Amino acid sequence: MCQRSTAGDRLGAVNRGRRLALPVCCAVLTLWCFGASAADSRVVPYAGSRGSATSLTRTELRDIFFARQTKWPNGDPIRVFVLPDRHPLHVRFSKEVLGVYPYQLRSTWDRILYSGTGVPPTVVNTPQEVRERVDEAPGGIGYAEE
Amino acid sequence: MMSTTPRSIARVLGAVTSLLIGLATPAHAIDLGFRDFQIHGFASQGYTHTSGNDFFGNSQDDGSLEFTELGLNVLGHPLPNLLFAVQGIYRDAGGSDKEDFRLDYANFDLSLPVRDNVTLGIRGGRVKNPFGLYNEARDAIWTRPSVLLPQSIYFDSLALREIELASDGGLLYGRFAFGDHALSAELVASDPRANASGATDFIVGFDSLAFRGTNNAPGSFEGRLLLVGRAGYEWREGLVRLFFTAVDFDHDFESSSPTFPSGNAKVFAPLISAQLNLEQWSLTGEYLRIDTERSGFTPGGVLLENTSESYYLQAQYRFAPGWSALARYDALFLNIDDHDGSASARLSGLPRDRFFAKDLTFGLRWEFLEDWLVAAEYHNIDGTAWLSPIDNPGINNPAQAREVSDGHWDLFTLMFSYRF
């Protein structure tokens, strides 16, 4: 990957290319790693009546989905609902919104579960079920396609 | 060989039943309906076959089914910042595990967000030791890259396993995040489970050299708290993970028998861990040294010092959804200054290969259904350093060791697991 963009740079001004090689490399790598999907729809965090989930920053969402933050600012407990690891919506939420690979979430959840250091999210089977469980649970959060 | 006893029949029936129940109802966890409290469990059954030596039971000839791991846990937050978690485990691993039910962890955890990017917390009870990359959750194959973890660092067939795994005490932790970077630190102070399951012999050295062959040194340990500390850096939620762990143990052994001397044992073990996680590839390496200083255990009270060396390099390749392949080179040298074991062999009369183990492993792992997996691997091993003397009687006896052990051997292992 990096070699390819470096080779591309050589076609242009050599000096500029050298200077740009690293940033270009990083940008290409980032796009490739977390590439924007071609789908028209967007995946967004969903918090039901709480409603304000879309204003959460990526850092806040990571704290919540990696089970580090367990309490909302108003003191309510956080309940996280997700789809199975290989569900397309879960994969898109992980990559596009959290900026991580789904296996990073899974390995953290397994580690906290089997070491007694945190509670992993509740896995449900359908996007509809995510919405329902989030709506029912005070402090619930999940994700949805819009 | 596995005998057809009522117990083994019951075990097989139990496995089949849970398999059928599992297939019929793909449950993820049992929701207890009180806050976020939930129950999870797992059941893993392994098969081990070796070309020479025994690992996890009588693994030569027809192989051994003596590798079973069952776990059940309950965890949840009674208050948003307060976690309660308890896990029980049943484990059978041939002669190297005493084959019973045990409390794996039972702790509370109070976390206090100090500022947006700083968290401090305290954990108490029976806590899992933060040691390297894999220790805390290692009895569930779901957290392991392979059926067997690198044995040079994560001892499964030696008496040190129990001490390595968990401690009864308290743990302080902190995390500081800035952008994609996060620094973390954990410190455990605990009463080491040094009196557990044969670990005493191991620590005082009665299982080695002059005292090889004796079991259960009579007496007990007294001393200050065991300290385990781990500092870490993670980039982008673990794409890069770097850890430094240190274990510090200093205890006096009070013998209760006139034939065994009393003495002091000090252990210091630094461990460096590094992992790079790409979309399809994970590259992992860890390096451990264990410095031991024993005094008083030999006539004249000579100070016995030793340093061992362990390391492995591992590549995982996730080539299709649910599939991953693994290659690893893992090495253990019981004496860092005697890699080929020749000096130790001269002193002890044991074969050279008893003092090192170099293990080349190739493995495959397949999550064939959600919450079901099968993993298989082949090990080509030079040396016998991490073999259990209980599974391999005579291996520590100079007169028998050459006959009962095989310096070059192969190990094949297969494991199925289900969890909810």
Interface residues (C-beta under 8 A of the other chain):
Chain A: C33 T59 R62 F66 R68 Q69 T70 K71 W72 G75 D76 P77 I78 R79 P84 D85 R86 L98 G99 V100 Y101 Y103 Q104 S107 T108 D110 R111 L113 Y114 S115 G116 T117 G118 V119 T122 V123 V124
Chain B: H28 A29 D31 R35 D36 Q38 H40 G71 N73 L75 G76 H77 L79 P80 N81 L83 A85 V86 Q87 D104 Y105 A106 N107 D109 S111 P113 T119 R123 V127 K128 E136 A137 D139 A140 W142 T143 R175 A177 R236 E237 G238 L239 N277 L278 E279 R318 P321 G322 E370
